């Protein structure tokens, strides 16, 4: 094959990949973004959450699949993040106010040292946090590591219901969590 033919084939392949990539629908494109930047997905439009396993800050193991049937609020944070410090009390208050509704909270500590993360949580947060210094979990959820804090609400079927890519306050978060908790888990929402 001549050099010109190889170049033509290469250009065709690159074009096909680019066009194919542009035509792909991201889960976020199927949802509605509110004026304040909250991404909300209707039950029929929700993407499954990725499989998440890892080590908690206390050294024990965690597997998100064990939470099936519960609403799970996943919050990405770092001890170095001022907005994370600011939202911690609101997250804990929302957790305490909704845990009797079958709601679980999971922190995901990113880009941090274990000792700093533990010190941050001590006396402030009563729900568990995964230790994820490489931001692996954030990348699985398509939450860029530079988008901290971020909070994702998963429905009882393990699907992404709401994404908030900024610090949260209880007055905003708690009604969202209560609304998702009030939904009935739909069949067919497997991960």
Secondary structure as the mmCIF struct_conf table of DSSP 4:
data_model
#
loop_
_struct_conf.conf_type_id
_struct_conf.id
_struct_conf.beg_label_comp_id
_struct_conf.beg_label_asym_id
_struct_conf.beg_label_seq_id
_struct_conf.end_label_comp_id
_struct_conf.end_label_asym_id
_struct_conf.end_label_seq_id
HELX_RH_AL_P HELX_RH_AL_P1 UNK A 3 UNK A 23
HELX_LH_PP_P HELX_LH_PP_P1 UNK A 24 UNK A 26
HELX_RH_3T_P HELX_RH_3T_P1 UNK A 27 UNK A 30
BEND BEND1 UNK A 31 UNK A 31
STRN STRN1 UNK A 32 UNK A 33
TURN_TY1_P TURN_TY1_P1 UNK A 35 UNK A 36
BEND BEND2 UNK A 37 UNK A 37
STRN STRN2 UNK A 39 UNK A 40
HELX_RH_3T_P HELX_RH_3T_P2 UNK A 43 UNK A 45
HELX_LH_PP_P HELX_LH_PP_P2 UNK A 46 UNK A 47
STRN STRN3 UNK A 48 UNK A 48
HELX_LH_PP_P HELX_LH_PP_P3 UNK A 49 UNK A 51
STRN STRN4 UNK A 53 UNK A 55
STRN STRN5 UNK A 56 UNK A 56
TURN_TY1_P TURN_TY1_P2 UNK A 57 UNK A 58
BEND BEND3 UNK A 59 UNK A 59
STRN STRN6 UNK A 61 UNK A 63
HELX_RH_3T_P HELX_RH_3T_P3 UNK A 64 UNK A 67
TURN_TY1_P TURN_TY1_P3 UNK A 68 UNK A 69
BEND BEND4 UNK A 70 UNK A 70
STRN STRN7 UNK A 71 UNK A 77
TURN_TY1_P TURN_TY1_P4 UNK A 79 UNK A 80
HELX_RH_AL_P HELX_RH_AL_P2 UNK A 82 UNK A 98
HELX_RH_3T_P HELX_RH_3T_P4 UNK A 99 UNK A 101
TURN_TY1_P TURN_TY1_P5 UNK A 102 UNK A 102
STRN STRN8 UNK A 103 UNK A 110
BEND BEND5 UNK A 111 UNK A 111
HELX_RH_AL_P HELX_RH_AL_P3 UNK A 114 UNK A 121
TURN_TY1_P TURN_TY1_P6 UNK A 122 UNK A 124
BEND BEND6 UNK A 127 UNK A 127
STRN STRN9 UNK A 129 UNK A 132
TURN_TY1_P TURN_TY1_P7 UNK A 133 UNK A 134
HELX_RH_AL_P HELX_RH_AL_P4 UNK A 136 UNK A 140
TURN_TY1_P TURN_TY1_P8 UNK A 141 UNK A 142
TURN_TY1_P TURN_TY1_P9 UNK A 145 UNK A 146
BEND BEND7 UNK A 147 UNK A 147
BEND BEND8 UNK A 149 UNK A 149
STRN STRN10 UNK A 150 UNK A 154
TURN_TY1_P TURN_TY1_P10 UNK A 156 UNK A 157
BEND BEND9 UNK A 158 UNK A 158
STRN STRN11 UNK A 159 UNK A 159
STRN STRN12 UNK A 160 UNK A 164
BEND BEND10 UNK A 166 UNK A 166
HELX_RH_AL_P HELX_RH_AL_P5 UNK A 170 UNK A 182
BEND BEND11 UNK A 183 UNK A 183
HELX_LH_PP_P HELX_LH_PP_P4 UNK A 184 UNK A 186
TURN_TY1_P TURN_TY1_P11 UNK A 187 UNK A 188
#
